[in-house]
Amino acid sequence: MQTIDILVDTTREFFHQVAALLPRLALAVAVVLVGWLVAKVVRFTIEKALRAVNFGVLTQRAGTDHFLQSAGLQGDTTTLFGLLGYWMVLVAALMVAFNGLGLTYVTDLLQRVELFGPKVLVAGLVVVLGSYFARFVGESVERFCSGAQLPDSDILGKIARYLIMAFVVMIALSQVEIGGDIVQRTFLIILAGVVLALALAFGLGGKDWAAAMLERWWPRHKQNDQRPL
Amino acid sequence: MKDLQPPPQESATPSGLAVDDPLWYKDAVIYQLNVKAFLDSNDDGIGDFAGVTSKLGYIRDLGVNTIWLMPFYPSPLKDDGYDISEYTNIHPQFGTLDDFRDMLIEAHRLGLKVITELIINHTSDQHPWFQAARKAAPGSPERDFYVWSDTDQKYLDTRIIFVDTENSNWTWDPVAKAYYWHRFFSHQPDLNFDNPQVLEAVLRIMRFWLDMGVDGFRLDAIPYLVEREGTNNENLRETHDVIRKLRAAIDANYKNRFLLAEANQWPEDVREYFGDGDECHMAYHFPLMPRIYMSIAQEDRYPITEIMQQTPDIPDSCQWAIFLRNHDELTLEMVTSKERDYMYTTYASDVRARINLGIRRRLSPLMENDQDRIKLMNSLLLSMPGSPILYYGDEIGMGDNVFIGDRNGVRTPMQWSPDRNAGFSRADPQRLYLPPIMDPIYGYQATNVEAQIRDPGSLLSWMKRMLAVRKVSQAFGRGTRRFLKPGNRKILAYLREYAEDTILCVANLSRSAQPVELNLAPFKGRVPVEMLGRTTFPPIGEMPYLLTLCAYGFYWFRLTTDAEAPAWHEQVFSIDERPVVVLFDGWSTLFRDRVMPWRIGMAEKTRLQFETDTLPRFIETQRWYAAKGVPIERARISDQVIWEQGKWTWVVALLEVGAAPEPVMYFMPLALAWEADEDRVHNLTTAAIAKIRQQANVGVMGDAFADAAFCHAVVEAMAKRRELATAQGKLKFRSTAAFEQLAGADYARLPVARPQGSSSNTVVTLGERLLLKGYRRLRAGASPELEMGLYLTEVVRFANCAPLAGVLEYVGNDGQTRVLAMLQAYVANQGDGWTYALEYLRRHLEEHRTTPASDELPVDAHKAFLILIRTLGQRTAQLHRALASATSNADFAAEPLAPADIEAYRARALAQGRSALGLLKTNLEQIPAADRSKASEVLAQQEPLLARLAAPLAQESQGRKIRIHGDYHLGQILVTRNDFVIVDFEGEPGHSLEERRAKQSPLRDVAGMLRSFSYVEHSALRSVAHDEVEFAKLAPLAHAWAVQVREVFLAAYDEAARPAALYGTFVPGQGLLGLFELEKALYELHYELSNRPTWAGIPLQGILESVGDVHANH
């Protein structure tokens, strides 16, 4: 009998707890549903707003759309930003829902994801604007060099562009706190390597010229101006 | 409708002189005629008034309007009649006063004015006045009629005029025992105008002739009337007092008479003879004449411009009389001695040709019978300020005889024919007053009226044309004169301006072809119309107007504001006139959704400027812009695509022009060319919309049809059947099965050219193989031309049309289709049928303009042309048979003509009739006076006309209805190797697409062509005839042509079409054919009244003829 009571109590307690959970669960589901709807609205709004201000033109010319499409994504950068907004709202809704259910660990986890979202957004903007800037500088350098009739103007333009892009990527990565020191160090090593390589290349390639210049500035043997009579 | 020249201006009389105009002499062209030399009617060897009367018709037909009769008074004839012995009678040799009166009446009947000589400076020494004077006592009134002196040492400062024959102005008279004064020959004593009785006597003489009806006097030797010691006795104040009294006497009692002063003086002295408009009406401009010769001799305009600049202004009511030659010598008194030597060397190397201070030769020998120079001289004479005087015989290029004494060498008998005595007289040759010219060049066998009147290319025919043309504008007689100063000094260019009329005269004074650039900037936009051929020249633009003239060539241009530029002319605006569009981001600049976010505002602003200013200003100047003259507020880009093809990009744009609810859609492909690509920049500049700039890079934006790369890209896309998404739809490029055969494999290398003559569409040719036709004004729905093109090319394979190779269509998101361009086979041709027929008839009329009306045309005069028309009839029938052939295509399957169809035709024609007649009533005043009687007649016939349109047509139900051309006329056929290619199957532009696609009786096309023949008939007539006399003469010729052409066309059509049973009745003027023809004429009437009322006469004539047919049939 006692055993039955225990079972009944347990069952009752279980049902009590289930009964207590059900409203919260229903609320959580409702919150997620509302959040999902809001997320869709936000996504639509973001995309519309960005397209209205020709953000797509910016990302297309910055090359990010092309990059994304090369990576196999269907949409463009604007779609990506919309998706980011969508997930941020959805994650926020999930946070509220899980918090309501008392799943604090999940909530904390989601909170971290949620806080990462703005960083991704900013990093994304940095990449877009930086890419456009890099392309602009690259084209300017190329046009200037071409105008000045310097050889290999296209290569110089590309060097300028990719150099800036490297910095932009660094800034974006630091924004999303990926890599941290190791990326910076790696970058510095690569940069030092490139500079060293350039120094060696120019040093070896131009040593004769440098020697001639040094000889001109500081000649090792003074010239004898006296001529035989 | 066809663009042609305005009809000739109407003149008040056949001669061109207004009936009751006191300033008639300003429009006068004077024919100087020597009665003695003109025609001998009584075979006594001397011309007479009866002879003159019989030849007044010739003078009228020549185109002059005034006759100046040289002295015909009783006279000893020692100075060719200038020595009068009786002022109020006729020399018996010339006839009687009655003969003179008859001549005067006949001349007035023919609209000719008559002026006579009033020689009052002197008389003959045989005059009773002189005979009485020499016998009268000194101091008596009779003696004082002349100027006497006891010594010949008076008036020593006076020059001797006839230096070759006289050595003093005084001659001793043994009867009077005194010297008498004479400025000319010694047998011509001068009258003494200090004696009031002399003036009274002169006034009585004037009244005698004026009462008889003479229209004016030439005052001979007028500067010498009065003598005063210490002067040169020329142009004295007292002389002017006498002239004023003569003028006052005329004005007091007579209307519209005039005085012409013969004052061989410098212009500033001659000016005095006009007074303040109270002396002579006209005076000779003596110095101009030798300077015209001088200019031609020196090939430099300076002698003419210099003397004209020295010519003072004259009162408004006065006029200069100008001439090239007359009965006297070509006087060189008004030139410097060096110039005189030059003139002698050039024009009178034979010293026998020299007399006094001049040259006794006629115009043709002076010009060495060079027809070009003679024509140039005459053109200058007829276009210089003043009333020109033509010396008899110069109109046929008569020569002279330097072996006859004095100036009689230029006074020989008029050369009428190659008959005996040049047709002048039937008398024995030895009885003639002077022998006619008989040398091989100028002799009457070679140079005579009879021969030249039959020769359309003769000098006489040319003179007639020139005089007819001169009548067209009063600017020649009354206009101001302004010299232009082109850099080429061999060119004389001047403007004659009167009221709104501006005539530009350009003459090449040199013996070789010359170019000239004329600054005509004040007349920018005007269209010069060459007055002889009524040919329109390209409009005047910003740049100097370039002309080239052949040796001794000349032009008379009317600078018109209403004439249309030549059809072939492409208006090329200077790129400087185009606005600058700053394209900060290439094509994207024009599209706000394609620029960087921070440039959206700039893009919107640029687009607004582009749509409200740049595009409208371009479109308004395009031929294809339908609403000509209506300014465009905005040309909105309704759909577009930036089309990238290799290294080129274009914007293929559709524009909405005009305001809602019915904006018109236009097709406007755009291309850019940057300065580095010079060839493209050059090509696009011809169709430039704007100058463009992108940072430091500049270039041109233009109509892409001017860009060869675009045209090639279109053809390429058709070949590959591409589709191109636009913002609101898509572009579909398609090719037909015939593409490969027509375009070949190398179409991408075909040179692109933009031929002239495109109007509502833009036509581009690719080599001589393809023709790309870009439609500008777009209509939604199935295109009749595309349907017909596909059917004729791919289904029935009709040989006499241009096969279709491809098409570019626009399909909007609303599902509606619009044809943007079609690719057809290029048809090498000799122009369209309209131009061909019009030019043919014009040539025919030109050839017969000056030939006698009595000359009958050969029966087969139009044989070759009629063979061509027969072919046209056959081709038309073949087209209809092709369109009636059996097919499963419901759009083309022939159907029986149901009574309901005929009823609908009738209703449509009736509605058209009511509409046109209603408009005619309200616009009657706009119709030219000459055509108003036709309009009134049509309105008077309104009831029978409408009744005819409403009458049932029972017999017609035997016919069939098929797809037809729909806008069939001569302009829609191309002439090619004595055959025709039928083009332009768009249908009547004024109708909806559904109406155009509807099946109809083929007789509607036939009626359209018949009306086109009628338009050619009247258009050619209007452009060739300069006045109503010519109009009346040429109208029967034009009508005879039209009748023959109609008959042949209808017969050929019927013969070829009848087996197909396309119609029931085929009688001109009856049944459906008559109905359609009348309906078409009513449609034309409506069109002309709405657009160019001066042309309403043509359809009105057609309507009257249709009504006439009805009456005749009844």
Interface residues (C-beta under 8 A of the other chain):
Chain A: R51 V53 N54 F55 V57 L58 R61
Chain B: S588 R592 D593 R594 V595 M596 P597 I600
